[in-house]
Amino acid sequence: MTPDLILIDPELWAKTRSGARAGRGFRYQDALCAALAVEAWAGEAAWNAVVPEGLEDATLYGPGLEIRAQIKSRHDPRGRFSLSEVADFVAKMMAPLDGVADSSVRLALILERPVDGLEASGWLQPLASTGQKFEVLAQALTAAFAPRTIDTIALLARLHLVVLPDPLSAVPLVLERKGSLDPAAGRLVAQELRAVAGRAADDNFAKQPQDPASLGATDVQRLIDGVQRILDPLGRLKLADDLCDAANFHEALNAPDFYSGINVMPGHVGAGLVFERPTETADILEALEAQGAVLVAGPSGAGKSALTWLAAYHTRHAVRWYRVRRLSEPDVPRLVQLARLLDVSPARPVGFVIDDVGRTGAAGWDILVSEVQAIAGLLVLGSVREEDIFLLGTAATTPTVRPHLDEPLAERLWVALSAQGEVAFSHWVEPFEDSKGLLLEYTHLLQRGSGLSRRSPSRSADAYQRIEMTNWNCCDALRFQVGMVRS
């Protein structure tokens, strides 16, 4: 039998396949973002957040740091980039930065292949510090920037040139060194993280600038834990799986009825369902940085759980956050062991969130807080009802933040809900006064015209444990970006 042959015109073949070339470029970009996120997770980079397809192909953020990076691939392993190509790439990056102070934004050009006549600088120093001669490059930059003028020395002082032919190849080595993951497992994590980076790039088409899709330490750790569950399910379960899991802010939980008894989870914050409270969030982050342990306290309906997860969300790039399901005294050594296995340190913090400490385990909380003083980089964040604080022996020495509905927040909520046609009052003052400072009571009054306290006691008790949430569009109008904890 004669085999079937696929006959394609060679000349036509040479002129087409632009999709294959473009697709490879995007895959390289996704792989590069995955590798950059792993460097941040390992505590080996100046940045702790990677935003694919943000202001540039990738934007890197850290404490007082912003690096805008263009990422360029070249399929032919023998192909090299020219100085004129480099100049064109840099001119494109600089166009939005006219008038921006040199120290505020750094630039990076990340290439798959080397450049003829120019050595890479890497991340530790800019091109200007490499001691190379830049006369030819300066001429190419002058031509690329025309008719604009360019200060070549100042530009090269803020520009990094990085050459990475195979960015994912280093990921298993980093994961083995920092996470004790064998190379095969490391390769699985790398490929999964590349897919996550691609989805983040897609998501940023519709995302708002205050809250772009990004990759950070918690995202990487969650993928590592997932692979370990597959490779060693019994060992992982014995250590911590029945006790805690990495916070999944990417699992967007869009609940149709936020007053039906749903507990607040990280995915509710990631979905944009929780109203921002920037002042209280900043208070929590400052206290975490200073002492490592913080309580969020208040009566039922004050918004403790949502505020607790908001604080974790805003530090998810720098801190690997875990949701703790229970916290008895015997559980504390297991959490401490997990933190040590995760190589906890000030450069690579690990955080545990305990929601409703009085119910979860008061004695365990006190022991865990004492461990915070002994283990650098360990953070604990708990919510507790006001009536349960007396159960905690460490309450007097633990910073406590108490969320309270104030007039500015009440007005913003009323404006946002009014825009959606979901309010039963023509003004915010009356429901605010009736709410007695409880956010859940206030939002319920706004939307339904009656408070939770007027309902049956059994339903009221359940409802007061739920959180202040409204729909996605309302949240967009009120969202604030709160600064992350300094490394």
C-alpha positions, 0 to 999 in steps of 0.5 A, spaced: 500 500 500 502 506 498 503 511 504 499 518 503 503 524 502 502 531 504 504 535 498 505 543 500 508 548 495 515 550 498 514 557 496 508 558 499 510 554 505 516 559 506 511 565 506 506 562 511 506 560 518 506 566 521 501 564 526 506 558 528 512 564 529 507 568 533 505 562 537 512 560 539 513 567 541 507 567 546 509 561 549 516 563 550 513 569 553 509 565 558 515 561 560 519 567 561 514 569 566 513 563 569 521 563 571 521 570 573 515 568 578 519 562 581 525 567 582 521 571 586 518 565 590 525 563 591 527 570 594 532 571 589 529 577 585 528 584 587 521 583 585 515 579 588 510 580 583 510 578 575 504 581 571 504 578 564 501 583 558 501 589 563 504 595 561 509 591 557 510 584 555 511 583 563 512 588 568 515 586 575 514 589 581 517 590 588 518 594 594 519 601 591 521 597 584 518 597 577 521 594 571 518 594 564 520 588 560 520 587 553 520 579 551 523 577 544 524 570 541 527 568 535 526 561 533 533 559 529 538 557 535 544 560 530 540 567 529 542 573 533 539 580 534 542 586 531 544 592 535 538 596 530 533 591 533 535 592 540 535 600 539 528 599 536 525 595 542 528 600 547 525 606 543 518 602 543 519 601 551 521 608 552 515 612 548 510 611 554 516 614 559 517 621 556 518 625 562 518 620 568 524 620 572 530 616 571 529 612 578 522 611 578 522 605 572 527 601 570 527 597 563 529 590 561 530 587 554 529 579 555 532 576 549 532 568 547 538 569 543 544 574 544 546 580 540 551 581 535 556 586 538 553 587 545 554 583 552 548 581 556 548 585 563 543 580 567 539 583 573 544 585 578 547 591 574 544 595 568 548 596 561 551 602 563 555 598 569 558 593 564 564 597 562 562 595 554 563 600 549 557 603 546 558 608 540 555 603 535 549 602 540 548 609 541 548 611 533 543 606 533 539 609 539 539 616 536 536 613 529 531 609 533 529 615 537 529 620 531 526 625 531 526 625 539 533 626 542 536 621 547 541 621 553 544 615 552 548 614 558 542 615 562 538 610 558 543 605 559 543 606 566 536 604 567 536 598 562 538 591 563 539 586 557 538 579 559 539 573 555 535 566 556 535 561 551 531 556 555 528 560 561 524 553 564 530 549 564 533 553 570 526 552 574 527 545 576 534 547 579 531 552 583 525 548 586 530 543 588 534 547 591 529 551 595 523 547 595 526 540 595 523 538 589 526 532 585 527 534 578 521 531 575 516 534 579 520 541 578 518 540 570 511 539 572 511 545 576 514 549 571 509 547 565 503 548 569 506 555 571 507 557 564 500 555 563 498 559 569 502 565 566 498 564 559 491 565 562 494 571 566 496 574 560 489 573 557 485 575 563 489 582 563 485 584 557 479 585 561 482 586 568 482 593 571 489 597 572 488 597 580 488 589 580 491 586 574 492 578 574 499 577 576 504 571 579 507 571 586 509 567 591 503 564 593 501 562 586 507 558 585 507 555 592 500 552 591 502 549 584 508 546 588 503 543 593 499 540 588 504 536 584 506 534 591 499 531 592 500 527 586 507 524 587 506 523 595 499 523 597 500 520 603 506 523 605 503 530 604 496 528 607 500 526 613 504 533 614 498 538 612 493 537 607 488 535 612 490 541 616 491 547 611 492 549 604 495 554 600 490 560 599 487 560 592 486 567 590 485 565 583 479 560 584 474 566 583 468 564 587 462 568 584 456 567 589 449 568 586 447 570 593 452 573 598 447 572 604 445 564 604 451 562 609 457 562 604 463 563 608 468 568 606 474 564 602 480 567 598 477 566 591 471 571 594 477 576 594 480 574 588 473 575 584 472 582 586 466 581 591 469 584 597 469 591 598 476 594 599 477 597 606 484 601 605 485 604 612 484 598 616 488 593 611 494 598 611 493 598 619 494 590 618 500 590 614 504 595 618 502 591 624 504 584 621 511 587 618 512 590 625 510 584 630 508 578 625 502 576 628 495 580 628 488 579 630 482 582 626 476 583 632 469 585 632 462 583 633 459 579 628 457 582 621 463 587 622 467 584 616 472 581 620 473 575 615 473 579 609 478 584 611 483 578 614 483 575 607 484 582 603 490 583 607 493 576 605 491 578 598 495 584 598 501 581 600 500 574 596 506 576 591 511 576 597 508 572 602 506 564 601 499 564 605 496 558 607 488 557 610 488 553 616 482 549 617 483 548 625 488 549 630 489 545 636 495 545 640 497 538 637 497 542 630 502 547 631 508 543 631 505 540 624 504 548 621 511 549 624 514 543 620 511 545 614 513 552 615 521 550 616 520 545 610 518 551 606 524 554 607 521 560 611 525 566 612 524 574 612 526 573 604 521 568 603 515 569 608 510 564 610 503 566 613 497 562 616 490 565 616 486 562 621 479 565 621 474 565 627 480 563 632 475 562 638 472 557 634 478 554 630 482 553 637 484 559 642 490 555 645 493 553 638 493 560 637 497 562 643 502 557 642 503 559 634 504 566 636 509 564 641 513 561 635 512 567 631 517 570 635 522 564 634 522 563 627 523 569 622 519 570 616 513 566 620 506 570 619 500 569 623 493 573 621 487 571 625 480 573 625 476 573 632 469 575 635 469 580 640 466 576 645 472 570 644 478 575 645 478 573 653 480 566 651 486 568 648 492 569 653 496 573 647 491 578 646 494 583 650 500 583 646 498 582 639 496 588 635 488 588 634 485 591 628 477 593 629 473 594 622 468 599 623 463 602 618 464 609 617 461 615 614 465 615 608 465 608 606 457 607 607 457 613 602 461 609 597 457 603 598 451 607 597 453 610 591 456 604 588 449 600 589 445 605 587 449 605 580 446 598 580 439 600 582 440 595 588 438 600 593 431 601 597 433 608 600 434 614 597 440 616 601 445 613 605 444 616 612 438 612 615 441 605 613 448 607 616 445 610 623 440 603 623 446 599 622 450 600 628 456 600 625 456 593 622 457 593 615 453 586 613 447 589 617 448 596 612 449 592 606 443 588 607 439 594 609 441 598 603 439 592 598 433 589 602 430 595 606 430 591 612 436 589 617 438 582 619 437 584 626 429 584 625 429 577 622 428 570 626 434 569 631 436 563 628 437 566 621 440 572 624 446 568 627 448 565 621 447 571 617 452 575 621 457 571 620 457 572 612 461 578 609 460 584 606 460 583 599 456 586 593 457 584 585 463 585 581 461 592 578 460 595 584 467 593 587 470 596 581 468 603 583 470 602 590 477 598 589 483 601 592 490 598 591 493 598 598 501 597 598 504 590 600 508 589 606 515 591 605 520 585 604 
